[in-house]
Amino acid sequence: MSQNSHPHPDRVKFIYNAQFPAATAVVLNYLLNNPHFTGHQGRQQGMDAMMAFYRPLAEEFHGELSVSEIQDIARHCVERLVKQIADLCDRYHIASPVTANVSASAPMSSTARLEAILEELVVVVKGGGASRFLTIPPSTSAPAPMDIEQGVAMDGDELGDLGDILND
């Protein structure tokens, strides 16, 4: 069954292969082989990060939740992303583009603040702050045949604490 014949499949399989020196391979290797957590925990953390960024957009595309439900999800996701930005800024001693813009502006409603934060996150990602980590350099050779043993297969078990939102 192809994706086009059934817009909402009962199960989605996600397998990804990355080859060094690509940044994607570096990140996946870190998540799967970090001595501070298990490979399963690393997959959960990777899925949490992806969910925090794309979940509201995916829910809107999926079309089964109300606008207010998607806004609640977006609010939670923005909180997670802002925390991740703060953690990275603290760890690497860099200024936070989120707090700089939010604190410099006039007092706003919480909804307006969240929208401003989300816009800042998009600017950071699109502006190159994270884009080099989100793109894969073009390969000059033909892609290697897919080897499922090297892929990362994910299902609902990898969702971690963001999985709670999926079941709401």
Steps between C-alpha positions, in 0.01 A plus 500: 500500500648834398479821702286656227232231508438543874561851642507381866680165523456301820877481545790708371847349485792740518842369404789733440856429393770762525861481392794679658613777474142633470375687809198268504730201551683680780171576678357149454826346620487724810140401572557128451847457652528762775636339819268717713181333378384190315434489126127476578521817711695668221227411249245642745695824530532530123129436455417752777701766318333425167155492661557831678572671171255334261207372709269806468562523125441127458177512700375788286585303187339183643178699548337312788551747788333832567687828472503537880639147544778575250570830680537310829743259336690790342522676837649188661741452210617862512569461872712192428688674218566812707639281778727322250620836364571623854692179581713533184565870564606426859721207403679681218494850655312669218227763507146371460322652200167408662543681831669799332203567273227414749643709784579797272142532384208658681291283733286258300224256565616143558368399156687785331817410693473137391446606140806727521710219647387257230580757230846544653557125496408487132738790429782324687443175313454657157772758557773242528513469876385142465456455126844352454394221734168443326629457146700223345774600256429374149681181417703467185459123495189290461322435829601177670236230515291529813621271778229464762755377755664844499173692504312630799152352505266696725154438628295644786742371765759765409276798567595543866315767694371666182315175430246610761382771262441244227246321711306812603 
